[in-house]
Amino acid sequence: MQTALILGSTRATIKHESFEGQRLVLLQPLMLDKTPDGPPLIAIDAFGSRRGDRVIITSDGMYARSVTNHENTPARWSVMGILD
């Protein structure tokens, strides 16, 4: 798990079937001092986070399969919650 900053949402006209109906967000992973940790990523967001929100993300495939309800989803990153 890692914290990240939501930069915005994104869309794809052609996508894997497991992404149908899923919200995709563009986010910036953060270090403990809130500086960027690598390049921005795209993640599945089931929580409705908005631009500027700090969130917890995970690369756990089991969680991504649970969120998408698809056994063979190519999703790697998922939002696990919004930080207060």
Rosetta silent file (secondary structure, phi, psi, omega in degrees, C-alpha in Angstrom):
SEQUENCE: MQTALILGSTRATIKHESFEGQRLVLLQPLMLDKTPDGPPLIAIDAFGSRRGDRVIITSDGMYARSVTNHENTPARWSVMGILD
SCORE:     score description
SCORE:     0.000 S_00000001
   1 L     0.000  149.887 -177.626    0.000    0.000    0.000 S_00000001
   2 E  -154.144  152.874  174.671    1.081    3.529   -0.738 S_00000001
   3 E   -86.847  156.365  179.886   -0.397    7.009   -0.633 S_00000001
   4 E  -153.045  162.188  177.628   -1.040    8.930   -3.832 S_00000001
   5 E  -111.156  128.625  178.692   -2.511   12.206   -5.055 S_00000001
   6 E   -75.422  123.910  178.940   -5.375   12.132   -7.562 S_00000001
   7 E   -94.283  -25.524 -179.640   -4.476   14.203  -10.638 S_00000001
   8 E   160.157 -174.198  178.000   -7.740   13.591  -12.509 S_00000001
   9 E  -107.820  165.964 -179.578   -9.775   10.946  -14.280 S_00000001
  10 E  -141.299  164.573  179.438   -9.161    9.326  -17.642 S_00000001
  11 L  -133.434  157.581  175.030  -11.094    7.416  -20.285 S_00000001
  12 L  -137.264  127.512  179.372  -10.317    4.723  -22.798 S_00000001
  13 L   -77.226  -31.428  176.144  -12.409    4.082  -25.903 S_00000001
  14 L  -119.785  121.442 -176.134  -10.922    0.618  -26.331 S_00000001
  15 L  -149.605  164.599  177.294  -10.334   -1.290  -23.107 S_00000001
  16 L   -62.914  145.934 -176.953  -10.262   -4.711  -21.534 S_00000001
  17 H   -57.891  -26.786 -179.973  -13.729   -6.067  -20.745 S_00000001
  18 H   -72.027  -14.609  178.686  -12.979   -5.983  -16.999 S_00000001
  19 H   -90.566   -6.088  178.378  -12.731   -2.163  -17.176 S_00000001
  20 L   -60.173  124.944  179.389  -16.285   -1.727  -18.486 S_00000001
  21 L    80.450    0.705  179.541  -18.154    0.431  -15.975 S_00000001
  22 L   -94.948  144.422  176.246  -15.014    1.054  -13.913 S_00000001
  23 L   -89.343  129.002  178.752  -13.735    4.539  -13.116 S_00000001
  24 E  -109.342  132.753 -179.964  -10.078    5.080  -14.054 S_00000001
  25 E  -122.603  151.088  173.596   -8.042    7.815  -12.379 S_00000001
  26 E   -97.597  127.818 -176.424   -4.634    9.313  -13.040 S_00000001
  27 E  -139.462  158.959  178.504   -2.631    9.559   -9.817 S_00000001
  28 E  -113.749  111.957  174.954    0.804   10.439   -8.516 S_00000001
  29 E   -61.000  145.362 -176.221    2.314    8.029   -5.955 S_00000001
  30 E  -121.877  148.387  172.035    3.836    9.889   -2.994 S_00000001
  31 L   -81.755  176.670  179.145    6.770    9.349   -0.651 S_00000001
  32 L   -60.824  -32.088  179.289    6.373    9.867    3.110 S_00000001
  33 L   -88.419   13.414  176.799    7.385   13.528    2.709 S_00000001
  34 L    69.146   17.817  172.796    4.674   13.916    0.015 S_00000001
  35 L   -87.652  155.907 -178.861    7.162   14.265   -2.854 S_00000001
  36 E   -59.055  141.528  177.193    6.489   12.278   -6.062 S_00000001
  37 L  -119.216   82.537 -179.563    7.536    8.626   -6.044 S_00000001
  38 L    89.285 -171.807 -177.884    8.007    7.742   -9.705 S_00000001
  39 L   -77.120  162.489  174.407    5.825    8.553  -12.700 S_00000001
  40 L   -61.599  154.575 -178.092    2.032    9.038  -12.589 S_00000001
  41 E  -128.312  163.404  171.005   -0.098    5.874  -12.804 S_00000001
  42 E  -108.661  134.621 -178.148   -3.595    4.874  -13.881 S_00000001
  43 E  -137.297  158.123  173.176   -5.685    3.031  -11.302 S_00000001
  44 E   -81.374  134.954 -178.481   -9.203    1.683  -10.848 S_00000001
  45 L  -127.074  108.872  178.316  -11.213    3.817   -8.418 S_00000001
  46 L   -96.247    3.053 -174.631  -14.362    2.401   -6.824 S_00000001
  47 L  -105.136   -8.280  178.314  -14.506    5.183   -4.208 S_00000001
  48 L    74.434   35.644  178.909  -15.230    8.248   -6.356 S_00000001
  49 L   -66.049  156.124 -178.492  -12.124   10.217   -5.432 S_00000001
  50 L  -120.416  165.959  178.503  -11.694   13.675   -6.950 S_00000001
  51 L   -53.094  131.457  179.336   -8.766   15.749   -8.178 S_00000001
  52 L    94.660  -14.161  177.994   -6.610   16.766   -5.213 S_00000001
  53 L   -71.262  142.894  170.022   -7.709   13.893   -2.946 S_00000001
  54 E   -95.051  134.044 -175.163   -5.044   11.857   -1.197 S_00000001
  55 E  -131.578  167.183  171.530   -5.756    8.148   -1.459 S_00000001
  56 E  -103.792  130.423  179.243   -4.316    4.773   -0.511 S_00000001
  57 E  -119.835  159.246  177.989   -3.411    2.590   -3.500 S_00000001
  58 E  -141.447  152.394  174.670   -2.414   -1.039   -3.845 S_00000001
  59 L  -106.857   18.504 -179.403   -0.910   -3.242   -6.537 S_00000001
  60 L   -71.310  116.360 -178.617   -2.551   -6.353   -5.071 S_00000001
  61 H   -63.952  -33.771  179.356   -3.988   -8.396   -7.941 S_00000001
  62 H   -64.104  -39.387  177.489   -6.519  -10.132   -5.711 S_00000001
  63 H   -65.791  -42.532  178.592   -7.998   -6.762   -4.733 S_00000001
  64 H   -61.961  -40.791  177.902   -8.158   -5.678   -8.403 S_00000001
  65 H   -64.936  -36.210  178.389   -9.951   -8.923   -9.297 S_00000001
  66 H   -67.371  -44.521 -178.951  -12.419   -8.305   -6.478 S_00000001
  67 H   -65.151  -43.893 -177.348  -13.124   -4.710   -7.555 S_00000001
  68 H   -84.310  -14.022 -177.275  -13.566   -5.581  -11.235 S_00000001
  69 L    57.200   41.184 -178.136  -15.306   -8.893  -10.515 S_00000001
  70 L  -141.990  125.340 -174.836  -13.155  -10.426  -13.260 S_00000001
  71 L   -68.233  -27.055 -175.219  -10.641  -13.248  -12.776 S_00000001
  72 L  -116.529   34.573 -179.831   -8.300  -12.166  -15.603 S_00000001
  73 L   -67.194  139.873  176.502   -8.232   -8.383  -15.259 S_00000001
  74 L   -84.622    2.577 -178.590   -4.990   -6.721  -16.398 S_00000001
  75 L   -61.154  135.910  176.320   -5.430   -4.020  -13.708 S_00000001
  76 L  -108.826  -42.601 -176.494   -2.396   -3.535  -11.525 S_00000001
  77 L  -108.384  140.707  178.908   -3.233   -0.504   -9.387 S_00000001
  78 E  -139.984  145.758  173.971   -6.439    0.118   -7.413 S_00000001
  79 E   -81.894  128.354 -179.990   -7.584    2.808   -5.011 S_00000001
  80 E  -100.565  -15.982 -179.778   -8.292    1.270   -1.587 S_00000001
  81 E   174.192  163.641  178.625   -9.579    4.352    0.183 S_00000001
  82 E  -103.895  130.326  178.309   -9.600    8.133    0.497 S_00000001
  83 L   -82.620  142.201  177.334   -7.502    9.722    3.259 S_00000001
  84 L   -78.327    0.000    0.000   -9.085   12.411    5.446 S_00000001
